Amino acid sequence: MFELYITNLIKSIILPPGSLLLLLLLGLLLLKSQPRMAKRMLWSGLVLTYLLSTPLLSGLLLQQTQVFPALTEAEIRQTSAQVIVVLSAGRYKTAPEYGGDTVANNTLARLRYGAYLHRQTGLPMLVSGGHVLDRQGDSLAQVMANSLRDDFQVERVWLEDNSSTTAENARLSKQLLAEKKIETIFLVTHASHMPRAVTIFERQGLTVIAAPTRFYIMQDNGFLLLIPNAAAMADSYFGLHELLGQLWYKLRY
């Protein structure tokens, strides 16, 4: 748990908007003592804030992470996979309209595609995710299984409900699958997250068939690509998060 808090603190510092705010704050603090350096920092902060808030740059960042193409219908039908593994991506806590916890939007997108693969292949599904920072309520895997049953009428679901990182998703899923003599999997996650996920699952000795979903497709909107907005800043965060995450996983694992 302590490591998760430290990791999230570091991410908030090195990724936008935290890194940008820190750069601007340092620039303001140095205005009197080192005005030349301070002005460079302030201008750099402003320019980076603008660029990372544009759909053009955020789209380019996300596209750098999308190295696995979408599966074709032929690839799905001819698969050698034995199970569909879906990774969690957060929950909608104490949802008033549902009377309790349910899946968040990103998790729902992954479940929807996993359920689609299930309908095409009849394969069982494994949902992976425990409690991350919030230890209250059901695990991520449990709310995912609930959604698969209630929203998609999928009953053949196995739960890995102790992981809190992608690396733990892989290690703990491997343990469960080894008991069932399963070695080849469909792996479902966002297209931007897939490179990191495939690498860590393959290092567990699994044969991985990447099944990415939620691709970022840049629209040809002309000058609107240069108009900053909050959604583009969020996309820049996710793009940088995955690019740095790939580097970190290579160094650590």
C-alpha positions in Angstrom: 0.0 0.0 0.0 2.8 2.4 0.9 4.5 1.8 -2.4 1.2 2.6 -4.3 1.0 6.0 -2.5 4.6 6.8 -3.3 4.1 5.8 -7.0 1.0 8.0 -7.3 2.8 10.9 -5.7 5.7 10.6 -8.1 3.3 10.4 -11.1 1.5 13.5 -9.9 4.8 15.3 -9.9 6.3 14.2 -13.2 3.2 14.1 -15.3 1.0 17.0 -16.4 -0.6 19.0 -15.0 1.5 18.6 -11.8 4.8 18.9 -13.6 3.6 22.0 -15.3 2.4 23.6 -12.1 5.6 22.8 -10.4 7.6 24.4 -13.2 5.5 27.6 -13.1 5.8 27.7 -9.3 9.6 27.4 -9.4 9.7 30.1 -12.0 7.7 32.5 -9.7 9.9 31.7 -6.7 13.0 32.5 -8.6 11.9 35.7 -10.2 13.8 37.9 -7.8 16.9 35.9 -7.2 17.4 34.5 -10.8 15.1 36.5 -13.1 16.6 35.2 -16.4 16.2 31.6 -15.4 12.8 32.3 -13.9 11.5 33.8 -17.1 12.7 30.9 -19.1 10.9 28.5 -16.7 7.7 30.5 -16.9 7.7 30.7 -20.7 8.5 27.0 -20.9 5.7 26.2 -18.6 3.2 28.3 -20.5 4.3 26.8 -23.9 4.2 23.2 -22.6 0.8 23.8 -21.0 -0.5 25.0 -24.4 1.0 22.3 -26.4 -0.1 19.4 -24.1 -3.6 20.9 -24.2 -3.9 20.7 -27.9 -5.5 17.7 -29.7 -2.6 17.6 -32.1 0.1 16.8 -29.5 -2.0 14.7 -27.3 -3.1 12.6 -30.3 0.4 12.2 -31.5 1.4 11.0 -28.0 -1.4 8.5 -27.8 -0.7 7.2 -31.3 2.9 6.4 -30.3 1.5 3.9 -27.8 -0.9 2.1 -30.1 1.4 -0.4 -31.7 -1.0 -3.4 -31.6 -3.7 -3.3 -34.3 -7.3 -4.3 -33.8 -8.1 -8.0 -34.3 -9.9 -9.0 -37.4 -12.9 -11.3 -37.4 -10.8 -14.0 -39.1 -8.1 -13.7 -36.3 -10.8 -14.0 -33.7 -12.4 -17.0 -35.3 -9.1 -18.8 -35.9 -7.6 -18.1 -32.5 -5.6 -20.5 -30.3 -6.5 -18.6 -27.2 -8.0 -20.5 -24.3 -9.4 -17.6 -22.2 -10.1 -13.9 -22.4 -8.3 -11.9 -19.8 -9.7 -8.4 -19.1 -7.7 -5.9 -17.0 -9.5 -3.5 -14.7 -9.4 0.3 -15.1 -11.2 1.7 -12.1 -14.7 1.6 -10.6 -17.6 4.0 -10.1 -17.7 4.2 -6.3 -21.0 4.1 -4.5 -23.0 4.9 -7.7 -26.3 6.3 -6.5 -28.3 5.2 -9.5 -27.1 1.6 -9.1 -27.1 1.5 -5.3 -23.5 0.6 -5.0 -20.1 0.1 -6.7 -20.0 -0.6 -10.4 -17.5 -0.3 -13.2 -16.1 3.0 -14.4 -16.2 4.1 -18.0 -12.7 2.7 -19.0 -13.4 -0.6 -17.3 -16.8 -0.8 -19.0 -15.1 -0.3 -22.4 -12.8 -3.2 -21.8 -15.6 -5.4 -20.6 -17.7 -4.6 -23.6 -15.0 -5.8 -25.9 -14.2 -8.8 -23.8 -17.9 -9.8 -23.9 -17.8 -9.3 -27.7 -14.9 -11.8 -27.9 -16.8 -14.2 -25.6 -19.8 -14.1 -28.0 -17.6 -14.8 -31.0 -15.5 -17.6 -29.4 -17.4 -19.0 -26.4 -14.2 -18.8 -24.3 -14.4 -18.2 -20.6 -13.3 -14.8 -19.2 -10.9 -13.9 -16.5 -11.2 -10.4 -14.9 -8.2 -9.1 -13.0 -8.1 -6.4 -10.4 -8.2 -6.1 -6.6 -8.3 -3.0 -4.4 -5.9 -0.3 -5.3 -6.0 2.7 -2.9 -9.5 2.2 -1.6 -9.9 -1.0 0.4 -13.6 -0.6 1.0 -16.3 -2.5 -0.9 -16.0 -5.1 -3.5 -12.8 -5.7 -5.5 -12.5 -4.4 -9.1 -12.7 -8.0 -10.3 -16.0 -8.5 -8.4 -17.7 -5.4 -9.9 -16.4 -6.5 -13.3 -17.9 -9.9 -12.9 -21.2 -8.4 -11.7 -21.3 -6.2 -14.8 -20.5 -9.1 -17.1 -23.3 -11.1 -15.6 -25.9 -8.3 -15.3 -25.1 -6.2 -18.4 -23.7 -8.8 -20.9 -25.2 -12.1 -19.6 -21.7 -13.7 -19.4 -21.6 -16.4 -16.7 -18.3 -18.1 -17.3 -16.1 -15.7 -15.4 -13.0 -16.3 -13.2 -11.8 -13.7 -10.8 -8.3 -12.6 -9.9 -9.1 -10.1 -7.2 -5.8 -9.4 -5.4 -3.8 -7.3 -7.9 -3.2 -3.5 -7.8 -0.8 -3.0 -10.7 -0.4 -4.3 -14.2 2.6 -6.3 -13.1 0.5 -7.9 -10.4 -2.3 -8.5 -12.9 0.1 -10.6 -14.9 1.7 -12.5 -12.0 -1.5 -13.4 -10.2 -3.4 -14.2 -13.4 -0.6 -16.5 -14.4 -0.9 -18.4 -11.1 -4.6 -18.9 -11.6 -4.3 -19.9 -15.2 -1.5 -22.3 -14.5 -3.8 -24.3 -12.2 -6.2 -24.6 -15.2 -3.4 -25.6 -17.7 -3.9 -22.5 -19.7 -1.0 -20.9 -21.6 -2.5 -18.9 -24.4 -4.7 -15.9 -23.8 -6.6 -13.0 -25.4 -5.5 -9.9 -23.4 -8.0 -7.1 -23.4 -7.1 -3.6 -22.4 -6.9 -0.1 -23.9 -4.8 0.2 -27.1 -2.5 2.7 -25.4 -1.9 0.4 -22.4 -1.4 -2.8 -24.5 2.4 -2.6 -25.1 3.2 -2.5 -21.4 0.6 -5.2 -20.6 1.7 -7.6 -23.3 5.3 -7.3 -22.2 4.7 -8.1 -18.6 2.2 -10.9 -19.3 4.7 -12.5 -21.7 7.4 -12.4 -19.1 5.2 -14.6 -17.0 5.5 -17.2 -19.7 2.1 -16.7 -21.2 1.4 -16.7 -25.0 -0.5 -13.4 -25.5 -2.8 -12.5 -28.3 -3.3 -8.7 -28.0 -6.9 -7.7 -28.2 -6.8 -3.9 -27.8 -9.8 -1.7 -27.6 -10.6 2.1 -27.4 -8.1 3.3 -30.0 -7.5 7.0 -30.3 -8.2 8.1 -33.8 -7.2 11.6 -34.6 -9.9 13.6 -36.5 -8.9 15.9 -39.3 -10.3 19.0 -37.8 -7.9 21.5 -39.3 -7.0 24.4 -37.0 -9.2 22.9 -34.2 -6.3 20.5 -33.6 -4.4 23.6 -32.2 -7.2 24.8 -29.9 -6.5 23.8 -26.3 -9.0 21.9 -24.3 -9.2 19.9 -21.0 -9.8 16.6 -22.8 -6.6 17.0 -24.8 -4.6 17.6 -21.6 -6.1 14.4 -20.1 -5.1 12.5 -23.3 -1.6 13.9 -23.0 -1.5 12.6 -19.4 -2.4 9.1 -20.5 0.0 9.1 -23.4 2.9 10.2 -21.3 1.8 7.9 -18.5 2.1 4.9 -20.8 5.3 5.9 -22.5 7.0 6.5 -19.2 5.4 3.3 -17.8 6.9 1.2 -20.6 10.3 2.6 -19.8 9.8 2.0 -16.0 8.7 -1.6 -16.6 11.7 -2.3 -18.8 14.0 -1.0 -16.0 12.2 -2.7 -13.1 11.0 -6.0 -14.6 
